Amino acid sequence: MKKRKTQPKRIPLFSSEKEEAAFWDRADSTLYFSGKGGVRLKLPPRTVAISLRLPKRLLERLKRLADLKDVPYQSLMKLYLDDKIREDITDLTREGF
């Protein structure tokens, strides 16, 4: 007698990577994958495109610095922006804001 395979469970949609990580920490992944081929996951976008106007000279300096560091200039800009925001939040929290 041939054993009938059950269909894999549907993977839920997650609103964040943190929610997805928590799910997979407690889920039995063998129930969600058949073992045949790949699986396409639908995840929310991790970034959002914005339009930002910068003085031409600032952008040129940023690109030059990025070239010297051998990183994409947009990645370098995100790092600098993140560092400054974290610094300001830390300072404001210390001051009781």
The first five atom37 places (N, CA, C, CB, O) and aatype in JSON, in Angstrom:
{
  "aatype": [12, 11, 11, 1, 11, 16, 5, 14, 11, 1, 9, 14, 10, 13, 15, 15, 6, 11, 6, 6, 0, 0, 13, 17, 3, 1, 0, 3, 15, 16, 10, 18, 13, 15, 7, 11, 7, 7, 19, 1, 10, 11, 10, 14, 14, 1, 16, 19, 0, 9, 15, 10, 1, 10, 14, 11, 1, 10, 10, 6, 1, 10, 11, 1, 10, 0, 3, 10, 11, 3, 19, 14, 18, 5, 15, 10, 12, 11, 10, 18, 10, 3, 3, 11, 9, 1, 6, 3, 9, 16, 3, 10, 16, 1, 6, 7, 13],
  "atom_mask": [
    [1, 1, 1, 1, 1],
    [1, 1, 1, 1, 1],
    [1, 1, 1, 1, 1],
    [1, 1, 1, 1, 1],
    [1, 1, 1, 1, 1],
    [1, 1, 1, 1, 1],
    [1, 1, 1, 1, 1],
    [1, 1, 1, 1, 1],
    [1, 1, 1, 1, 1],
    [1, 1, 1, 1, 1],
    [1, 1, 1, 1, 1],
    [1, 1, 1, 1, 1],
    [1, 1, 1, 1, 1],
    [1, 1, 1, 1, 1],
    [1, 1, 1, 1, 1],
    [1, 1, 1, 1, 1],
    [1, 1, 1, 1, 1],
    [1, 1, 1, 1, 1],
    [1, 1, 1, 1, 1],
    [1, 1, 1, 1, 1],
    [1, 1, 1, 1, 1],
    [1, 1, 1, 1, 1],
    [1, 1, 1, 1, 1],
    [1, 1, 1, 1, 1],
    [1, 1, 1, 1, 1],
    [1, 1, 1, 1, 1],
    [1, 1, 1, 1, 1],
    [1, 1, 1, 1, 1],
    [1, 1, 1, 1, 1],
    [1, 1, 1, 1, 1],
    [1, 1, 1, 1, 1],
    [1, 1, 1, 1, 1],
    [1, 1, 1, 1, 1],
    [1, 1, 1, 1, 1],
    [1, 1, 1, 0, 1],
    [1, 1, 1, 1, 1],
    [1, 1, 1, 0, 1],
    [1, 1, 1, 0, 1],
    [1, 1, 1, 1, 1],
    [1, 1, 1, 1, 1],
    [1, 1, 1, 1, 1],
    [1, 1, 1, 1, 1],
    [1, 1, 1, 1, 1],
    [1, 1, 1, 1, 1],
    [1, 1, 1, 1, 1],
    [1, 1, 1, 1, 1],
    [1, 1, 1, 1, 1],
    [1, 1, 1, 1, 1],
    [1, 1, 1, 1, 1],
    [1, 1, 1, 1, 1],
    [1, 1, 1, 1, 1],
    [1, 1, 1, 1, 1],
    [1, 1, 1, 1, 1],
    [1, 1, 1, 1, 1],
    [1, 1, 1, 1, 1],
    [1, 1, 1, 1, 1],
    [1, 1, 1, 1, 1],
    [1, 1, 1, 1, 1],
    [1, 1, 1, 1, 1],
    [1, 1, 1, 1, 1],
    [1, 1, 1, 1, 1],
    [1, 1, 1, 1, 1],
    [1, 1, 1, 1, 1],
    [1, 1, 1, 1, 1],
    [1, 1, 1, 1, 1],
    [1, 1, 1, 1, 1],
    [1, 1, 1, 1, 1],
    [1, 1, 1, 1, 1],
    [1, 1, 1, 1, 1],
    [1, 1, 1, 1, 1],
    [1, 1, 1, 1, 1],
    [1, 1, 1, 1, 1],
    [1, 1, 1, 1, 1],
    [1, 1, 1, 1, 1],
    [1, 1, 1, 1, 1],
    [1, 1, 1, 1, 1],
    [1, 1, 1, 1, 1],
    [1, 1, 1, 1, 1],
    [1, 1, 1, 1, 1],
    [1, 1, 1, 1, 1],
    [1, 1, 1, 1, 1],
    [1, 1, 1, 1, 1],
    [1, 1, 1, 1, 1],
    [1, 1, 1, 1, 1],
    [1, 1, 1, 1, 1],
    [1, 1, 1, 1, 1],
    [1, 1, 1, 1, 1],
    [1, 1, 1, 1, 1],
    [1, 1, 1, 1, 1],
    [1, 1, 1, 1, 1],
    [1, 1, 1, 1, 1],
    [1, 1, 1, 1, 1],
    [1, 1, 1, 1, 1],
    [1, 1, 1, 1, 1],
    [1, 1, 1, 1, 1],
    [1, 1, 1, 0, 1],
    [1, 1, 1, 1, 1]
  ],
  "atom_positions": [
    [[0.84, -1.17, 0.0], [0.0, 0.0, 0.0], [0.89, 1.24, 0.0], [-0.96, -0.01, 1.22], [1.83, 1.33, 0.78]],
    [[0.6, 2.21, -0.87], [1.38, 3.43, -1.01], [1.0, 4.43, 0.08], [1.17, 4.05, -2.41], [-0.18, 4.69, 0.32]],
    [[2.02, 4.98, 0.74], [1.76, 5.97, 1.79], [1.47, 7.33, 1.14], [2.98, 6.08, 2.77], [2.24, 7.8, 0.31]],
    [[0.38, 7.94, 1.52], [-0.02, 9.21, 0.96], [0.68, 10.34, 1.68], [-1.54, 9.39, 1.03], [0.66, 10.41, 2.91]],
    [[1.32, 11.24, 0.92], [2.01, 12.39, 1.51], [1.01, 13.53, 1.74], [3.17, 12.87, 0.61], [0.14, 13.78, 0.92]],
    [[1.17, 14.19, 2.85], [0.32, 15.35, 3.12], [0.95, 16.6, 2.51], [0.09, 15.54, 4.65], [2.17, 16.69, 2.36]],
    [[0.11, 17.54, 2.16], [0.58, 18.81, 1.61], [1.28, 19.61, 2.71], [-0.62, 19.62, 1.01], [0.88, 19.56, 3.87]],
    [[2.34, 20.33, 2.34], [2.99, 21.18, 3.35], [2.06, 22.31, 3.78], [4.31, 21.76, 2.8], [1.22, 22.78, 3.01]],
    [[2.23, 22.74, 5.03], [1.44, 23.86, 5.55], [1.85, 25.14, 4.82], [1.63, 24.02, 7.09], [2.97, 25.26, 4.33]],
    [[0.93, 26.09, 4.76], [1.23, 27.38, 4.16], [2.04, 28.23, 5.15], [-0.07, 28.13, 3.74], [1.72, 28.29, 6.33]],
    [[3.07, 28.86, 4.65], [3.89, 29.75, 5.48], [3.14, 31.07, 5.62], [5.33, 29.96, 4.87], [2.76, 31.66, 4.61]],
    [[2.93, 31.55, 6.84], [2.19, 32.8, 7.01], [3.0, 33.99, 6.52], [1.81, 32.99, 8.47], [4.22, 33.92, 6.37]],
    [[2.3, 35.09, 6.28], [2.98, 36.35, 5.94], [3.41, 37.01, 7.25], [2.04, 37.3, 5.1], [2.69, 36.96, 8.24]],
    [[4.58, 37.61, 7.24], [5.12, 38.22, 8.45], [5.21, 39.73, 8.26], [6.51, 37.63, 8.8], [5.48, 40.21, 7.16]],
    [[4.99, 40.46, 9.32], [5.06, 41.92, 9.23], [6.47, 42.44, 9.5], [4.08, 42.56, 10.21], [6.76, 43.61, 9.25]],
    [[7.35, 41.58, 10.01], [8.73, 42.01, 10.27], [9.64, 40.79, 10.32], [8.82, 42.82, 11.6], [9.18, 39.66, 10.46]],
    [[10.94, 41.05, 10.22], [11.91, 39.96, 10.33], [11.9, 39.38, 11.74], [13.31, 40.44, 9.97], [12.1, 38.18, 11.93]],
    [[11.66, 40.24, 12.72], [11.62, 39.78, 14.12], [10.47, 38.79, 14.32], [11.47, 40.99, 15.09], [10.63, 37.76, 14.97]],
    [[9.32, 39.11, 13.74], [8.16, 38.21, 13.85], [8.45, 36.89, 13.14], [6.9, 38.87, 13.24], [8.1, 35.82, 13.65]],
    [[9.09, 36.95, 11.97], [9.42, 35.73, 11.24], [10.42, 34.87, 12.03], [10.0, 36.07, 9.86], [10.27, 33.65, 12.1]],
    [[11.43, 35.51, 12.62], [12.43, 34.77, 13.4], [11.77, 34.07, 14.58], [13.55, 35.72, 13.89], [12.09, 32.92, 14.89]],
    [[10.85, 34.76, 15.26], [10.16, 34.17, 16.4], [9.32, 32.96, 15.96], [9.26, 35.21, 17.1], [9.26, 31.95, 16.66]],
    [[8.68, 33.08, 14.79], [7.88, 31.97, 14.26], [8.74, 30.74, 14.02], [7.18, 32.39, 12.97], [8.4, 29.64, 14.46]],
    [[9.88, 30.93, 13.29], [10.72, 29.79, 12.95], [11.44, 29.21, 14.17], [11.73, 30.19, 11.9], [11.86, 28.06, 14.15]],
    [[11.6, 30.01, 15.23], [12.19, 29.49, 16.46], [11.31, 28.41, 17.08], [12.42, 30.62, 17.46], [11.82, 27.48, 17.72]],
    [[9.99, 28.52, 16.9], [9.09, 27.56, 17.55], [8.4, 26.6, 16.57], [8.05, 28.31, 18.32], [7.77, 25.63, 17.0]],
    [[8.52, 26.86, 15.26], [7.83, 26.03, 14.27], [8.69, 24.85, 13.84], [7.44, 26.87, 13.04], [9.92, 24.93, 13.84]],
    [[8.04, 23.76, 13.47], [8.72, 22.59, 12.89], [8.76, 22.82, 11.39], [7.99, 21.23, 13.26], [7.75, 22.68, 10.71]],
    [[9.93, 23.17, 10.88], [10.04, 23.55, 9.47], [9.72, 22.41, 8.52], [11.44, 24.05, 9.19], [9.37, 22.65, 7.36]],
    [[9.82, 21.18, 8.98], [9.52, 20.04, 8.1], [8.04, 19.99, 7.72], [9.92, 18.73, 8.77], [7.67, 19.35, 6.73]],
    [[7.19, 20.67, 8.49], [5.76, 20.72, 8.17], [5.46, 21.72, 7.06], [4.96, 21.06, 9.41], [4.37, 21.7, 6.48]],
    [[6.42, 22.61, 6.77], [6.19, 23.7, 5.82], [6.9, 23.5, 4.49], [6.63, 25.0, 6.43], [6.68, 24.27, 3.55]],
    [[7.75, 22.5, 4.38], [8.5, 22.26, 3.16], [8.32, 20.81, 2.73], [10.0, 22.58, 3.36], [8.38, 19.9, 3.54]],
    [[8.09, 20.62, 1.43], [7.88, 19.26, 0.91], [9.2, 18.57, 0.6], [7.01, 19.3, -0.34], [9.24, 17.35, 0.49]],
    [[10.25, 19.33, 0.45], [11.52, 18.76, 0.06], [11.71, 18.76, -1.45], [0.0, 0.0, 0.0], [12.77, 18.38, -1.94]],
    [[10.69, 19.17, -2.19], [10.76, 19.24, -3.65], [10.95, 20.7, -4.06], [9.47, 18.63, -4.31], [10.04, 21.51, -3.91]],
    [[12.11, 21.02, -4.57], [12.33, 22.36, -5.11], [12.39, 23.44, -4.06], [0.0, 0.0, 0.0], [12.36, 23.17, -2.85]],
    [[12.47, 24.66, -4.52], [12.58, 25.82, -3.64], [11.24, 26.34, -3.19], [0.0, 0.0, 0.0], [10.19, 25.9, -3.66]],
    [[11.29, 27.27, -2.28], [10.08, 27.89, -1.73], [10.24, 29.4, -1.88], [9.85, 27.48, -0.24], [11.29, 29.96, -1.56]],
    [[9.2, 30.04, -2.36], [9.22, 31.5, -2.46], [8.5, 32.08, -1.24], [8.53, 31.99, -3.8], [7.35, 31.77, -0.97]],
    [[9.21, 32.92, -0.52], [8.63, 33.57, 0.65], [8.26, 35.0, 0.28], [9.6, 33.55, 1.85], [8.99, 35.67, -0.44]],
    [[7.12, 35.45, 0.78], [6.72, 36.82, 0.56], [7.02, 37.6, 1.84], [5.19, 36.92, 0.17], [6.35, 37.43, 2.86]],
    [[8.04, 38.43, 1.77], [8.43, 39.23, 2.92], [8.18, 40.7, 2.63], [9.91, 38.98, 3.27], [8.25, 41.12, 1.48]],
    [[7.9, 41.47, 3.65], [7.73, 42.9, 3.42], [9.08, 43.5, 3.0], [7.18, 43.62, 4.69], [10.13, 42.98, 3.37]],
    [[9.04, 44.58, 2.23], [10.3, 45.2, 1.82], [11.1, 45.66, 3.02], [10.04, 46.37, 0.88], [10.55, 46.16, 4.0]],
    [[12.42, 45.49, 2.92], [13.28, 45.89, 4.03], [13.69, 47.34, 3.94], [14.51, 45.01, 4.08], [14.14, 47.92, 4.92]],
    [[13.55, 47.93, 2.77], [13.91, 49.33, 2.6], [12.78, 50.07, 1.9], [15.23, 49.47, 1.81], [11.9, 49.46, 1.29]],
    [[12.82, 51.36, 2.0], [11.85, 52.22, 1.35], [12.61, 53.25, 0.53], [10.9, 52.91, 2.39], [13.56, 53.86, 1.03]],
    [[12.21, 53.43, -0.69], [12.87, 54.42, -1.55], [12.37, 55.81, -1.19], [12.61, 54.11, -3.05], [11.17, 56.03, -1.03]],
    [[13.29, 56.75, -1.06], [12.93, 58.14, -0.8], [13.67, 59.02, -1.8], [13.27, 58.55, 0.66], [14.62, 58.59, -2.45]],
    [[13.21, 60.24, -1.91], [13.9, 61.22, -2.74], [14.55, 62.23, -1.8], [12.92, 61.92, -3.76], [13.89, 62.78, -0.92]],
    [[15.83, 62.45, -1.99], [16.57, 63.34, -1.1], [17.41, 64.28, -1.94], [17.46, 62.53, -0.12], [18.21, 63.84, -2.77]],
    [[17.26, 65.57, -1.73], [18.05, 66.55, -2.46], [19.25, 66.93, -1.6], [17.21, 67.81, -2.83], [19.11, 67.32, -0.44]],
    [[20.43, 66.81, -2.2], [21.67, 67.16, -1.52], [22.41, 68.19, -2.35], [22.56, 65.9, -1.28], [22.3, 68.2, -3.57]],
    [[23.17, 69.06, -1.69], [24.03, 69.95, -2.46], [25.02, 69.1, -3.28], [24.8, 70.95, -1.52], [25.52, 68.08, -2.8]],
    [[25.27, 69.53, -4.51], [26.12, 68.75, -5.42], [27.48, 68.47, -4.79], [26.31, 69.5, -6.75], [28.01, 67.37, -4.91]],
    [[28.05, 69.47, -4.12], [29.38, 69.31, -3.51], [29.37, 68.24, -2.41], [29.86, 70.64, -2.94], [30.31, 67.45, -2.3]],
    [[28.31, 68.22, -1.61], [28.2, 67.21, -0.55], [28.14, 65.81, -1.16], [26.96, 67.47, 0.32], [28.81, 64.89, -0.67]],
    [[27.34, 65.63, -2.21], [27.23, 64.34, -2.86], [28.56, 63.91, -3.48], [26.14, 64.37, -3.93], [28.93, 62.74, -3.4]],
    [[29.28, 64.85, -4.08], [30.59, 64.53, -4.66], [31.56, 64.07, -3.58], [31.16, 65.74, -5.4], [32.31, 63.11, -3.78]],
    [[31.57, 64.77, -2.43], [32.46, 64.38, -1.33], [32.08, 63.01, -0.79], [32.41, 65.43, -0.19], [32.95, 62.18, -0.49]],
    [[30.78, 62.77, -0.66], [30.31, 61.48, -0.17], [30.75, 60.36, -1.11], [28.78, 61.48, -0.02], [31.22, 59.31, -0.66]],
    [[30.59, 60.57, -2.41], [30.98, 59.54, -3.39], [32.49, 59.31, -3.36], [30.54, 59.96, -4.81], [32.95, 58.18, -3.47]],
    [[33.25, 60.39, -3.2], [34.72, 60.24, -3.14], [35.12, 59.43, -1.91], [35.41, 61.64, -3.12], [35.95, 58.53, -1.99]],
    [[34.53, 59.78, -0.78], [34.83, 59.05, 0.45], [34.43, 57.57, 0.32], [34.1, 59.69, 1.65], [35.16, 56.68, 0.75]],
    [[33.27, 57.33, -0.27], [32.81, 55.95, -0.48], [33.8, 55.18, -1.37], [31.4, 55.94, -1.1], [34.08, 54.01, -1.12]],
    [[34.3, 55.85, -2.4], [35.3, 55.2, -3.26], [36.55, 54.86, -2.48], [35.66, 56.11, -4.45], [37.11, 53.77, -2.64]],
    [[37.0, 55.77, -1.63], [38.2, 55.53, -0.83], [37.99, 54.36, 0.14], [38.58, 56.78, -0.05], [38.92, 53.6, 0.41]],
    [[36.76, 54.22, 0.65], [36.46, 53.14, 1.58], [36.02, 51.87, 0.84], [35.37, 53.57, 2.55], [35.82, 50.82, 1.46]],
    [[35.87, 51.97, -0.48], [35.46, 50.86, -1.32], [34.09, 50.3, -0.91], [36.5, 49.77, -1.27], [33.91, 49.09, -0.77]],
    [[33.14, 51.22, -0.73], [31.75, 50.83, -0.42], [30.82, 51.67, -1.3], [31.43, 51.04, 1.11], [31.2, 52.76, -1.73]],
    [[29.62, 51.2, -1.57], [28.66, 52.02, -2.31], [28.3, 53.28, -1.52], [27.37, 51.2, -2.63], [28.14, 53.22, -0.3]],
    [[28.18, 54.41, -2.21], [27.95, 55.66, -1.5], [26.62, 55.68, -0.75], [27.99, 56.82, -2.47], [26.52, 56.29, 0.31]],
    [[25.59, 55.02, -1.29], [24.3, 54.99, -0.58], [24.4, 54.19, 0.72], [23.21, 54.4, -1.48], [23.77, 54.54, 1.72]],
    [[25.19, 53.13, 0.7], [25.39, 52.34, 1.93], [26.14, 53.17, 2.97], [26.17, 51.04, 1.63], [25.8, 53.14, 4.15]],
    [[27.15, 53.9, 2.52], [27.91, 54.76, 3.44], [27.01, 55.84, 4.03], [29.11, 55.4, 2.73], [27.08, 56.13, 5.22]],
    [[26.16, 56.42, 3.19], [25.24, 57.45, 3.67], [24.29, 56.88, 4.72], [24.44, 58.05, 2.5], [24.02, 57.53, 5.73]],
    [[23.79, 55.66, 4.51], [22.89, 55.03, 5.49], [23.62, 54.78, 6.81], [22.33, 53.71, 4.94], [23.04, 54.98, 7.88]],
    [[24.87, 54.35, 6.73], [25.65, 54.12, 7.95], [25.85, 55.41, 8.74], [27.02, 53.51, 7.61], [25.64, 55.45, 9.96]],
    [[26.24, 56.46, 8.04], [26.45, 57.75, 8.72], [25.16, 58.28, 9.32], [27.04, 58.78, 7.75], [25.15, 58.78, 10.45]],
    [[24.08, 58.18, 8.59], [22.79, 58.65, 9.08], [22.35, 57.86, 10.31], [21.73, 58.56, 7.98], [21.88, 58.43, 11.29]],
    [[22.51, 56.54, 10.25], [22.14, 55.69, 11.38], [22.99, 56.01, 12.62], [22.3, 54.21, 11.01], [22.47, 56.12, 13.73]],
    [[24.3, 56.17, 12.42], [25.2, 56.5, 13.55], [24.78, 57.8, 14.21], [26.65, 56.62, 13.06], [24.7, 57.87, 15.44]],
    [[24.5, 58.82, 13.42], [24.15, 60.14, 13.97], [22.81, 60.09, 14.7], [24.1, 61.19, 12.85], [22.65, 60.69, 15.76]],
    [[21.85, 59.39, 14.14], [20.54, 59.28, 14.79], [20.66, 58.55, 16.12], [19.53, 58.55, 13.88], [20.08, 58.98, 17.11]],
    [[21.42, 57.45, 16.15], [21.62, 56.71, 17.4], [22.3, 57.6, 18.44], [22.46, 55.43, 17.15], [21.92, 57.6, 19.62]],
    [[23.31, 58.34, 18.01], [24.03, 59.24, 18.91], [23.1, 60.3, 19.5], [25.19, 59.93, 18.18], [23.11, 60.53, 20.71]],
    [[22.29, 60.93, 18.66], [21.37, 61.97, 19.13], [20.3, 61.4, 20.06], [20.72, 62.68, 17.95], [19.94, 62.04, 21.05]],
    [[19.79, 60.23, 19.74], [18.77, 59.61, 20.6], [19.38, 59.3, 21.97], [18.21, 58.32, 19.95], [18.74, 59.53, 22.99]],
    [[20.6, 58.78, 21.99], [21.28, 58.48, 23.23], [21.47, 59.75, 24.05], [22.63, 57.81, 22.97], [21.19, 59.78, 25.25]],
    [[21.94, 60.82, 23.4], [22.15, 62.1, 24.09], [20.84, 62.65, 24.66], [22.78, 63.13, 23.14], [20.79, 63.08, 25.81]],
    [[19.8, 62.62, 23.86], [18.5, 63.16, 24.32], [17.93, 62.33, 25.45], [17.5, 63.2, 23.16], [17.32, 62.88, 26.36]],
    [[18.11, 61.02, 25.41], [17.59, 60.16, 26.49], [18.33, 60.45, 27.79], [17.73, 58.65, 26.12], [17.73, 60.48, 28.86]],
    [[19.62, 60.66, 27.69], [20.4, 61.0, 28.89], [19.94, 62.31, 29.5], [21.89, 61.09, 28.57], [19.93, 62.48, 30.72]],
    [[19.55, 63.25, 28.63], [19.13, 64.58, 29.09], [17.68, 64.58, 29.59], [19.29, 65.61, 27.97], [17.19, 65.6, 30.07]],
    [[17.0, 63.44, 29.47], [15.65, 63.32, 30.0], [14.54, 63.74, 29.04], [0.0, 0.0, 0.0], [13.41, 63.99, 29.48]],
    [[14.82, 63.83, 27.77], [13.78, 64.2, 26.81], [12.87, 63.04, 26.52], [14.38, 64.71, 25.52], [11.93, 63.17, 25.74]]
  ]
}
